[in-house]
């Protein structure tokens, strides 16, 4: 009983606050179904690592002395030493993605590129606020709307804020259905949102589907060598999906591998959510900058579509640009929903999906570009 009371007395208000943060993440995962596979282990992990003398960080073993706890070991092995967890997750993500809608309408590549605007604006804003250049670059990658990319870039650049960056990236990804509609409605008219784009699917040959991941990897490796690990693992997963001879491995990558790595990644990231690191003024700035990054990603995509319409005979619904972020498939669903709200016969899903999967490629290339500039 005395030991229990001593442990309670040792708790700081910062640790108590992190218990609340963990509880909030668990609530969002269970009650709101926001990225539950990652927010739930992150929330529970943040409680574990903030318990006084937590054995998940370090342990005192009789005759051996202090040894690494399981979460510290997972972090140092799976993220710090090799970046294995985020990279392995890309295999699963690649196996889930069907690039068919993008290949059927290649101009959607442009919207994936345009929707990365928030990354670079946020890097500038981070430097202006006073963050170190490496930290600012790591914070900016929140705008990739791609959690594994954000974790990998911040780790490779040795950012001091991996925990807040991961929380911001995944939290705002989960909040895309709330953030994007507000942003889109602020910068478009109902008439623009009602622009119809009749979908006439093009034929995508099997050879094209097979060559695409290989060519993308080669081109990305030549243009941005630092992106090879990111793009390569994503495209390898897609090649496993499309080859037609590895169905069991494809399903394993999409399900067992992706689920297991996501679970471990969530627990592992909680190592960076210790109270002394997380409860700082910088964390509030990071959360604010992450929101700015997501908003300007959407704005960049929509404005690019509007500019494109000045030169095109067949008008593009500007909301397609908003689907160019990497948050798949939430951004596509947002665009489809808003299109139907403006005109109940205005179905934009297939174009939005094309832009959305192009955002997957653009986000990992952007991560590689940032690594190339700032490593």
Secondary structure, DSSP 8 states (H G I E B T S, - for coil): -HHHHHHHHH--HHHHHHHHHHHHHHHHHHTS-SSHHHHHHHHHHHHHTTSTT-TTTEEEETTTEEEE-HHHHHHIIIIITT-HHHHHHHHHHHHH---HHHHHTTTHHHHHHHTTHHHHHHHHHHHHHT--HHHHHHHHGGGG--HHHHHHHHHHTT-S-HHHHHHHHHHHHHTHHHHHHHHHHHHS-HHHHT-----------HHHHHHHHHHHHHHHHHH-GGGHHHHHHHHHHHHHHHSSS-HHHHHHIIIIIHHHHHHHHHHHHGGGG-HHHHSSHHHHHHHHHHHHHHHHHHHHHHHHHHHHHTT-SS---THHHHTTSS-TTHHHHHHHHHHHHH-TT---HHHHHHHHHHHHHHHHHHHHHHHHHH-
